[in-house]
Amino acid sequence: MSLSGYWILTSNHRLMHFEEEVTEIELELRSDPISLAMTRDGQGCLVLDASGYIQAHGTARSLGDLSSLNLVAPPVDIAASPTGVGYWVIDAQGSVFSFGNAPFLDGIPQVASKAATAVKIEPVAEGDGYWIVDSRGGVHSFGSAPFHGALVDNRPVDDLRVVDFAADLKGRGYLFLDSVGQVYPVGDIPYFGSPAPLGRVDAVGLISRPGGYLVVDSRGAITAFGDIANLGSPVGLGLGVLAVA
C-alpha cells in the first residue's frame, strides 16, 4: 500500500488528494458527504454520503451501496478492504453492510442502547477482522481483530466524544481521537503526542501511518506527530473539513 498521501473531504463537497501534487475532485452526491475510505494502493477513495450512496474515485470501485434500502439508522462510516476489492459500511446503531470481497463478520446493533452511537469501523491489515468503535470509546472486535481494551473501561466518559480511531498495522494496539484533539493509545502502540495540550482543538480526523500520525481539525489545520509529513491542507480557505483518510 502506498502510504505517502492522504485524502480530505471539505464542506463544499470537494475531495482533495494530497501527495507529491494536490488534486481536487468536485463531488456529485445525493446527500451530504460524511465519510471517506482510502483504497489499499492509496490512489483511490470511496465517499459515503448521508443517504448511503457511495461514489468511487481513482482506483476505487463502486460495488453497491445503501441508498435503495429503508435504513433504520443513518450510515456513519466506510472502510475499504485492505486485501482486495470490497468495503464495509456501518450505521449509527452498529449494523455492518459488506460489499465485494469484504467479509461480513457480524455487527452490534445494540451499540446505541447505552447512549452511544457507532462512529468507526476499522479492518485489520489482513482483511479478516474488524473493530467497531462507539462515540464513548467502546470497542467491539470481530474475526481476527484483537481486543486490547477500551476507553470506556478505565476513563470517565461523560464528556468524551470519540471522532476517529486507527489501529496498528501489526495488531499491537490502537489509537482513539476525541473531539477536543486528545489522542489515547491503547495496547502496545507508539504514542507521539496530542494537539490538545496546545489548546482546544475541534478535531475531526486521525491519519495514521507507520511511524506517525496526523490530527486534523475542522478548519483543516494539521498537527503532525512522529515521522510523518504534513503534505498540505485546506486550512485558510474558509472551508470546513468533514472527514479524512
C-alpha positions in Angstrom: 0.0 0.0 0.0 1.2 3.5 -0.8 1.1 5.4 2.4 2.7 8.7 1.3 -0.5 10.7 0.8 -3.9 11.3 2.2 -7.4 12.4 1.3 -9.5 15.3 2.8 -13.2 15.9 2.3 -14.3 19.5 2.6 -17.6 21.2 3.4 -18.1 22.5 -0.2 -18.3 18.8 -1.3 -14.8 18.6 -2.8 -12.4 15.8 -2.4 -8.7 16.8 -2.1 -5.8 14.3 -2.5 -2.5 15.5 -1.0 0.6 13.6 -2.3 3.5 15.0 -4.4 0.9 17.1 -6.1 -2.5 18.2 -4.9 -5.5 17.1 -6.9 -9.1 18.2 -6.3 -12.4 16.5 -7.3 -15.8 18.0 -7.3 -18.3 15.5 -5.9 -21.8 14.9 -7.2 -23.6 13.2 -4.4 -27.2 12.6 -3.4 -26.8 14.0 0.1 -24.2 15.5 2.4 -20.9 13.5 2.4 -20.0 12.0 5.8 -17.1 9.6 5.5 -14.1 8.5 3.3 -12.1 5.3 2.8 -8.7 5.1 1.1 -8.0 2.0 -1.1 -5.1 -0.2 -0.3 -2.9 1.4 -3.0 -3.5 4.9 -1.7 -4.7 6.1 -5.1 -8.4 5.5 -4.7 -11.1 6.9 -2.4 -14.6 5.9 -1.6 -17.0 8.6 -0.5 -20.1 7.8 1.6 -23.0 10.3 1.8 -25.8 10.5 4.4 -28.3 8.6 2.2 -25.9 5.6 1.9 -24.9 6.4 -1.6 -21.2 5.6 -2.4 -19.1 7.3 -5.0 -15.7 5.9 -6.1 -12.7 7.8 -7.3 -9.2 6.9 -8.6 -8.6 3.2 -8.4 -11.6 2.6 -6.1 -14.6 0.7 -7.5 -18.2 1.1 -6.5 -19.8 -2.3 -5.7 -23.1 -1.2 -4.4 -24.5 1.0 -1.6 -27.3 1.5 0.8 -29.2 4.2 -1.0 -32.1 2.0 -2.0 -32.6 0.5 1.5 -35.0 1.6 4.1 -32.4 2.2 6.7 -33.3 2.1 10.4 -30.2 4.2 11.4 -28.1 6.6 9.3 -24.7 5.4 7.9 -21.7 6.8 9.6 -18.5 5.2 8.2 -17.0 3.3 5.4 -13.8 1.2 5.3 -12.1 -0.3 2.3 -10.8 -3.9 2.3 -7.0 -3.9 2.7 -6.6 -7.1 0.7 -8.8 -6.8 -2.3 -11.8 -5.1 -3.9 -14.5 -4.5 -1.3 -15.7 -2.4 1.6 -17.8 -2.2 4.7 -20.3 0.4 5.7 -21.5 0.8 9.3 -24.6 2.6 10.6 -25.1 4.6 13.8 -26.6 1.5 15.6 -23.6 -0.7 14.7 -25.1 -2.7 11.9 -22.5 -3.7 9.2 -23.1 -4.0 5.5 -20.3 -5.6 3.4 -19.6 -5.4 -0.4 -17.3 -7.1 -2.7 -14.7 -9.4 -1.0 -15.1 -7.6 2.4 -16.3 -10.4 4.7 -19.3 -9.9 6.9 -18.3 -10.9 10.4 -21.3 -9.6 12.4 -22.4 -6.2 13.7 -23.5 -4.8 17.0 -27.0 -3.2 16.6 -27.2 -2.9 20.3 -24.3 -0.4 20.4 -26.7 2.5 20.6 -28.6 1.2 23.5 -26.5 2.9 26.1 -26.5 6.5 24.8 -23.5 5.8 22.5 -23.5 5.6 18.7 -21.1 3.7 16.4 -18.6 6.0 14.8 -16.0 3.9 13.1 -15.3 0.5 11.5 -11.6 -0.3 11.1 -10.3 -3.5 9.4 -7.2 -5.5 10.4 -4.4 -5.5 7.9 -5.2 -9.0 6.7 -8.9 -8.1 6.0 -10.3 -11.0 8.0 -11.4 -9.0 11.0 -12.5 -5.5 12.1 -13.2 -3.3 15.1 -16.3 -1.3 15.7 -15.9 1.8 17.9 -18.6 3.9 19.5 -18.6 7.5 20.5 -17.8 6.9 24.1 -14.8 4.8 23.5 -16.3 1.3 23.5 -14.6 -1.3 21.2 -16.1 -4.5 19.7 -13.7 -6.9 18.0 -14.7 -9.3 15.2 -12.8 -12.0 13.3 -9.1 -11.8 13.8 -9.2 -8.3 15.3 -7.5 -8.5 18.8 -9.1 -6.7 21.7 -6.7 -4.5 23.7 -9.2 -2.7 25.8 -11.5 0.3 25.5 -11.5 3.9 26.8 -14.9 3.3 28.4 -13.2 0.7 30.7 -11.0 3.0 32.6 -11.8 6.6 31.9 -14.7 8.9 32.7 -16.9 9.1 29.5 -19.4 11.7 30.4 -17.7 14.4 28.4 -15.8 12.1 26.0 -16.8 12.0 22.3 -14.6 9.8 20.1 -14.4 11.0 16.5 -11.8 8.7 15.0 -9.8 5.5 15.6 -6.8 3.9 14.0 -5.2 0.5 14.5 -1.6 -0.5 14.4 -0.8 -2.4 11.2 0.9 -5.2 13.3 -2.1 -5.5 15.6 -0.3 -4.3 18.7 -2.9 -1.7 19.7 -4.9 1.2 18.5 -5.4 5.0 18.9 -8.6 6.9 19.7 -9.1 10.6 18.8 -11.6 12.6 20.7 -13.4 15.8 19.7 -11.0 18.1 21.6 -7.9 16.7 20.0 -6.7 14.2 22.6 -5.2 11.0 21.3 -5.4 8.0 23.5 -3.2 4.9 22.9 -4.4 1.5 24.0 -2.2 -1.6 23.8 1.5 -1.5 22.7 1.2 1.1 20.0 3.6 4.0 19.6 2.2 7.3 21.0 3.8 10.6 19.8 1.5 13.1 21.5 -1.7 15.1 21.0 -2.6 18.6 20.0 -5.0 19.0 22.9 -2.3 20.4 25.4 -1.6 23.2 22.9 -5.2 24.4 23.2 -8.7 23.3 22.4 -9.0 21.7 19.0 -12.2 20.8 17.2 -10.7 17.6 15.9 -12.4 15.6 13.1 -9.9 13.1 11.9 -6.8 10.9 12.5 -4.5 10.0 9.6 -2.3 7.2 10.9 0.8 5.8 9.0 3.7 3.6 10.1 5.9 5.9 12.2 3.4 8.6 13.0 0.0 10.2 12.6 -1.7 13.5 11.7 -4.5 15.1 13.7 -6.8 17.2 11.5 -9.3 19.8 12.9 -12.5 21.2 11.4 -10.7 24.2 9.8 -8.2 21.9 8.0 -5.3 22.6 10.3 -3.0 19.6 10.6 -0.7 18.7 13.5 2.0 16.1 12.8 3.3 13.6 15.4 6.2 11.2 14.8 7.8 10.6 11.4 5.1 11.6 9.0 4.9 14.5 6.6 2.3 17.2 6.5 1.7 17.5 2.8 -0.8 20.3 2.9 -4.4 21.0 3.8 -7.3 23.4 3.0 -6.6 25.5 6.1 -7.1 29.2 5.4 -9.5 28.6 2.5 -12.6 29.2 4.7 -13.7 25.6 4.3 -14.7 23.0 6.9 -13.2 19.6 6.9 -15.7 16.7 7.2 -13.5 13.6 7.0 -10.1 12.3 6.2 -8.4 9.1 5.1 
